[in-house]
Amino acid sequence: MAEKPTIREHLSKHDREIAAIRKLVLTGMKMLVRLETSQRELQASQRETDKELKILIRSLRGGTNGHAKRKVNLP
């Protein structure tokens, strides 16, 4: 029959488990901060891209490069 761990061993094991859980939580929090920062940068970049796309679309709607369109008469 296996010996039961002593109270000190049992508490020591729990302390190690708590320390490991704490480390996981802190690592997760750091990851969330990095993710949030990246997301803000992506949002700013996306806003700039949207503005540039709208400008491009407006410029293409004009349809000409300064020359008047001529009608072609076909026989």
N, C-alpha and C positions, 0 to 999 in steps of 0.2 A: 504494500500500500504506500502511495506517495505521501510524503510529509506535507502538512499544510504550511503555507508560508507564514512567517511571523507577521505581527502587526506592522513592524517597521518595514519589512520587505513589501508588504501589501501597500502601505502608504507611499513607499518609494516608487513602486510601479505606477500608482495613480498620479503621483507628481510628474513622472516622466510623460505619461499620457496627456496630462493637462498642458505641460510645456509644449508637446508636439502639436496639440490642438491650437494653442495660442500662436505658435509659429505659422500654422496653416492660415489662421484668420488674418494675421498681420500680412502675410504674403498675398493673400486674396485682396486685402484692402489696397496694397500697393499696386496690384494689377488693375484694380478699378480706377485708381487715380490716373494711371498711365492711359487706360482706355478712354477715360473722360477727356483727357488732354488731346489725345489723337482724334477723338470725335469732334471736339471744338475746332481743331485745325481743318478737319475734313469739311465741316459745315462752312467755314469761312472760304475755303477753296471752292466749294460747290456754289456758294453765292456769287463769287467772282466769275465762275464759269457760266452761270446763268445770265449774268449781266452781259458778258461778252457774246453769248449766243443770241440774246435779244437784239443787241446792236447789229450783229451779222444778219439776222433775219430782216430787220428793218432796212438795212442797206440793200439786200437782195430784192426787196419788194419794189424798189424804185424801178428796176428793170432795165435801166439804160446806164450808159457810161458818159452821158452828156450829149449824145447825139439823138436827134429826133428820129422816130421810126418812120420809115417810108412804106407806103403801100405799093405792092407790086401788082401791076395790071397784067393779067394773063389773057392771051387771045382766046 
